[in-house]
């Protein structure tokens, strides 16, 4: 067993997951136009990845110890391949009626693969580096923004090279463009599959320490863990929900590429996650999360008012610095404070986090649609709205002069509607400031933040 090679392979698996996320958000509006979807339907497609991730983490996490981390990663590899290929093939195999469920299914499958990756690599990192879990999990999860950065840059380059950002692009060129981008996911997927197949993986830390299944499940009922899982709901929704909508929102509100902003904030996350250990040592992991929550709330709220490159860049910088440590530090603290829960509790944390992101992504799309319709005059709504979305068929039926006026009204309404979701989501990190501050005070009353060790307990038990 080579710890360094296993860690590198884990990083590559996370890059594949990151590619699937950033490319999906980059092509979300192209999918909407290709298959005539509403913003809410687009949001639900984006959410399907997180529902899939939550599902596999909920089902797979309790089985990881007995099934083995290597088998989990093999299932992840297969799911990444099948889900990605199914999305690429959707224009060829789907009709207008079946395209939406096929996209939901393929995205769910890719999300499931991402969840299986997390189930495998998080306990693997905790097992390989038992004395520095928070630091190494931050190092590992630096490759999530690293993958976002790399995938986003390549996707942006393809957009420019193929002219996919011009208004007069043909339907055929648009479809082939997002299909090419989806093919990018296959590159890191094939690589991490080849890297893991030749390696022997250890048993998880919990199994090696002799902790029983009963003790593992009992950890999930501890009041502090339940509170920590609730915090994961809020941190994940704050971090990943807005990121999946940045291209759609900032392209409209600030006239800039949300994908490039995502690349920029990802570069901040990639750099600063390598210093998580030193910062956590000075502030404690929970104290670090207090500062993260403050910056996230300020950054998100100001992003909702961004109107040009400068305001978007400054707001995104604050937001990016805020979300740097959220996901890996939540996992790191789980591994340090509840080690008897092992892969099961790490999976539960990932599950609740992804459920929050899935729900939040759909809610963001709904808020976007709702405020767009609210900002339309009643006369315009009566002409072009069916149910909760603007009907393209009704738009196409309008006379040329009337269509021009209605299009202008719709664009103005969409500009206003796009600003509202980030403003609402900023409430979540505001709540986190209060909760994390209370936990810091609680820890200080008990002598400060202290990780729990289970290897020493197992050795003591064996002596007796």
Secondary structure, DSSP 8 states (H G I E B T S, - for coil): --HHHHHHHHHHHHHHHHHHHHHHHHHHHHHHHHHT--HHHHHHHHHHHHHHHHHHHHHHHTTHHHH-HHHHHHHHHHHHHHHHHHHHHHHHH--TTTHHHHHHHHHHHHHHHHHHHHHHHHHHHHHHTTT-HHHHHHHHHHHHHHHHHHHHHHHHHHHHHHTTTSTT--HHHHHHHHHHHHHTHHHHHHHHHHHHHT------HHHHHT--HHHHHHHTT-HHHHHHHHHHHHHHIIIIIHHTTHHHHHHHHTSS-HHHHHHHHHHHHHHHGGGHHHHHHHH-HHHHHHHHHHHHHHHHHHHTT--SHHHHHHHHHHHHHHHTTHHHHHHHHHHHH-GGGHHHHHHHHHHHHHHHHHHHHHHHHHHHHHHHHHTS-HHHHHHHEETTEE-HHHHHTS-HHHHHHHHHHHHHHHHHHHHHHHHHHHHHHHHHHHHHHHHHHHHHHTTS-----SHHHHHHHHH-
